[in-house]
Structure formats: C-alpha cells, structure tokens
C-alpha cells in the first residue's frame, strides 16, 4: 500500500472514530456539525469554526500524518517493523507520541486561524496543549484493544479494520476528548450545542 493511500485510509478511519465517539460522550445530546446541521434538521450557527465537523476533519488529518510519520521514525530507530506484540513498550510510546503531536498540531492550527480566538491565540494554544497532554495520557490502552478483541472474538476480529482499527480509535478519541476537555454529557458543549439542547441560561 502506498503511503498516500495508507494515510488516506487512516484519515477516513479517524474521522469515523471521532464521529462515533460523540455518541459515547454525549449519548443524549444534539451535536453541532456546522454546515451539515441542515441535513439533519438542526439550526446552523457557524458553518465550520468551533463545530464538531471542524474537529472531526482537522484532528483526523493531523493524526493520520503524525501516526504514519511516528511509525516511520520508530521503525528507523528500532530497525524493524513496529509491532505491538513484538515491541509493546515502543508501540505504546508511539501511540502517545503521535496522538499528542497530532492533536497539538490541530490545536495550533485552530488557535492561529479560528476567528473566535482573535486576541488570545497564544493563550488558547497553551491551554489546548495542556488539555491535549492530559487527554493523551488516557490513551495508553489503545494498542491493547485489538488484543482483547482477538481473545474474545477470535484472531480475525482482532486484526480486522473494525476490531483492530476503528474500535481502538473510537475509544481513544472518547477518553482523550472526555478527560482532556471534560467533554462528557452536558459538559464540553459549545454555545450552539447548549442552545440545541435547551441548556442556555435565560
């Protein structure tokens, strides 16, 4: 598989994982998907900036790049393919490294370009970097998920796209966002989501 195709596949997987993780974090809440709100009968506030759609696309793009870049770096250092079963410690280190660098890169781009951060861009970036660090520390379990799936449902399930890629990523997204940004239930919602869910104080 070419590197471009591999990164593209990872990008798609991470976008789906981020979307699905919202149901774990906010099972009873309506999310703000910006420009796509109109397709699901929800009012559109901002079309892109500060919406779940910006997060889904932006974080997935950054993580897809840092995931494959980190794998290449670790494989060059180890002088062998990066494999959790054969090199668990380096793989866990890779997991932390690529998630932290990828999400931090997204936070940097958002802090620099999002109009809502005008006048406080560096402060926003520093705060978001700290949240990223806190959240990333919860994702240590991600490499163990396919192993657990394999034990429960068989080797084929553990090595499949669903059990070996999508499920681990979805759970990691949920813990990183949930813990790093206290993004659970009615907490962590943007202003428009507060309005959609009838939570704005009058």
N, C-alpha and C positions, 0 to 999 in steps of 0.2 A: 504494500500500500504506500503510495506517495505521501510525503509529509503534508502536502496541501490537503489531500483527501483525509488523512488522519486527523489533522487539526479541524477540518470541516465537520467530520463525524463527531468529534469531541465537543465542538461548539454546539451542534444540534442537541446532543445528549444533555449538556449542561443547561441549555435553555429549557428543555422539557423538565429537568430536575428542579430548577428554580421555580417554575410554574407549579409543579406538583407539591413542592414543599410549602407553598402558601396554604394548601388545604390541611397540612399537618399543623401549621402555626395558627391559622385563622379559619378553623372549620366552619364557623357560623357567621363569618363576616364577609361583606362585599368588598372586593379589592378594586383599586383604581388602576385600570390598564390603559389610561390615557386615550389615545386616538382609537383604540379598539373598544372602548366602552360602548360606543354607539351600536356595535354589532351584538352586544348582549343586553341592550336595553337600559344602559346606565348613562347618567349625565356625564358629559365630558367637561372637565375643568381645564387642566393643562394637557396638551396633546402628547408631550414627551418628558420634559424635565420633571423629576421628582415622582414619576409614576412607576408602577411595578414593571411596565414594559421597558422603560429605560434600564432598570436594574437587570431584568432578565437578559436583555440583549448585551448590555455593556459588560456585566460581570462574566457572562459566558464567553464572550470574545476574549477578554483578558485572561481568564483561566485556561482557555483552550491553548493559548500561546504559551503561557508560563508552565503549564503541565508538560507539554512536549519539550520545551526548552530545558526544563529541570530534568526530565528523563535523560536527555542527551548529555547534560552535564554530569549527572551521577554515573551514567554508563561509561563516560570517558574516564572518570576518576576510578571507578571500580574495574574498568577494562573487561566488562561482561554485561549482558543484558540485565536490566533492572527487573527483579522478580521478587515478590513479597515472600514466597515460600522458601526461596534460597537466600535472600538477604533482607530479612524483616526490618532490622534497625535502619538501614539506609532507605528502605522504601517508606517507612514512617516519617523519616526526616524529609524525604522528597515530598511527601503529602503535605507536611506543614509548610515547607518552603514554597511550593507552587501555589498553595491556597493563599498564604499571606502576601506573597508578591503580586499575585493576580488581583486579589481584592483591593490591595493598596493601590495598584495601578489604576483600577477603576475609580477609586475614591479620589485619586489625584486628578483624573480627567474630569470627573463630576465637579470637584471643587473649583477647577480652573474655568470650566465652561458654563456651568449651570447659573443662569441669571439670578436665581434665588440666593446665591452665596456672595453676591456683589458686596464688597466692603469687608468681608470676613472670610475670604477664601483660604488663607493660610490657617486661620483658627479652625475652620471646618475640616481642612485636610488633617491637621494634627488630631482633632477629636475622632475623626473617622479611622485614622490609622490605629489609634489606641483600641477602638471598638473592634477593628479587624484582628488585632493581636489577641484580644480576649476571646473572640469567637473562634479563631483558628485553633486555639488550644483545645477546643472541644471536638475537633475533627480527627483526633488520633485513631478513632475506631474504624474509620472508613475502609482501610485495607482488610480488616477482619470480617467485614460483611460478606463478601463472596465466599470466604471460608465457612462461615456459619450457614450460608445458603446451601453450599455443597453438602455439608453434614446433614442438613435437614431434608433437602430435596434432591440430592444427587449431584455428582460432578458436573453433569451437563448444565444444570440450572445455575450452578455457581460460576461457570465460565461463560454463560450466555450474556447477551447485551443487557437483558432485563435484570438478572441477578448479580452480574459481575460489574456492571457499569451504572445503569440507571438507578437502581435501588441504593447503592452506596452513596452516589452523588446527591440523591434526593434527601437522604437522612443527614448527610453532611451539611447541605445547604440549610436545612431546618435548624440544626444546632448552632451553626456559625451565625446565622441571622438572629435566631431566637435568643441566644446567650449574649452575643456581641452587642446587639442593638435592643435587647429586651423586647423582641418583636414576637409577642405571643398574644393571642386572643384580642382584646380591645386595646392592648398596648402596642406601640410601634406603628400606629396608623398615621398616615398623613392627614392634613386638614380635610381634604376632599373625602377620604375614606371615613373620617369621623362624621362628616355630613351624610354620606351614603348610608351609614349605619345608625343614624339618629343619635349620635353621641355628642354633638356640639352643644356646649352650654349656652343657654339663652340669657 
